[in-house]
Amino acid sequence: MLTPPAFIRAGGRLRPPAPRELGPWVRAAVRRLPPWRCLLAVGVAAVALSGDSARFLPYAQAMAAAYRARVRPEGDEAAGRPVFSARLDQGDAVVWLETAASLAARISIIRRYRLAGAYLAGVGAEDQRLWRVLREGSAARGTASG
């Protein structure tokens, strides 16, 4: 299983890597391993970062935090996904959401490098709309069963 870094330090702050930043990392990994034996680990839950401490949040909990903070998630171009700041149990946090577009970009990496598939982390805590992207990605590979 290829487990990309959960966070990278860019511009003096931690953030999740954008899908385009995963390409070189995956390319280096498949030089050592046959790509058809590799699964790309993909987190589907929201990620909250407070200081240097990170945790996964269920999508509903992340959206409730945004609602309480009266903020709308804005696109974080660097991370390739929406982000907002809010107060959570452990204090102020920056929260990144996984969306259909950001998940589709990660799925395209699997296709580009001809990996065996994806290992989904945080299943059950995701935005249910992500399953459409996964079904479409699976159908494009000819593996959908539906």
Helices and strands as residue ranges (DSSP letters): E 8-10, E 13-15, H 19-32, G 35-37, E 39-43, E 46-50, E 53-57, H 59-69, E 74-76, E 81-88, E 91-96, H 100-112, E 117-121, H 130-140
